[in-house]
Every structure is written in C-alpha cells, then in structure tokens.
Amino acid sequence: MKSILKKVAGLALVALVFAVFGCKTDVEEKDTASPAEVTEFTVTAADGNALLSWTKPADSDYAGVRISVTPAAGTLTNPVILGKEVTNLTVSGLTIGTKYTFKAETFDKSLNYSEGTEVIATVADNADYTPPAEVTEFAVVNKDAAALL
C-alpha cells in the first residue's frame, strides 16, 4: 500500500510541476535560410595584389563573409572569415598574369552560408618599363682645370 501511495504521490508531483510550469509550446523553428549575397563585389588586381570590395546585405542576422580564391594563392591560400562590418580585403602575393576567381559567401548567425558571388580578375603588371628619354643639351665646360657639367 505504501508503494502505491508513493507512486501516486510521485505522479501527483509530476502533474503539479506541469500544471505550474507547463510545457513549452512556443519553440522557435531552426533558421535554415541563407542570408542575401553581397552586392557590388569588385576586384582591382595589379602588381601582385588584389583589392576586393563589396556591399554587405541588409539581413538582420547577417554575421559576415567568407572570401576564397581559385587558384589559392598569396595571403589567401585558405579562405578567410571576416566580420559583418568588414567590406574590403587586400590580397597580396599573387602572380602577375594569372587569372583568379574570387568568391564571397555570406553567412548568418545560424551559420547558414549563401551560394556565393564571384568576380574574376587577371593580375596586371603596372610596372613602368619605358626607358627615360635621351639626355639632350649635355655639355662639359673646362673651369679652372675641373669639369663643370
């Protein structure tokens, strides 16, 4: 009889807990939506460097962007993760004359990643290889046993 009373008391306690605290029925759905892509994604590549810039999306849960390049090179041999306030990146150590594809993938606070936006650039060589002009009107004048140029 005592064991039955203990079981009834235990069930009554469980019922009381549910009555007081209830069951949580307002469970939030898991966020599975990717944030919008960056816009105005541009690259300027010259002299072994590339300057990437973009406009971040307006999504309220936007958390940042992952930048990668194919072929992997320079300071971007591995993708980099940048925070939501960053809107540009300089990549150095690229090979002049090589065509690179840069990709920006946005992600949100739930770590949902977008498909990504790509820009393509070939690193230009902006060095000046033009020789200087010939010297004209060059004269040597003898001045007190010294040459005056």
Disulfide bonds with the S-S distance in Angstrom:
none
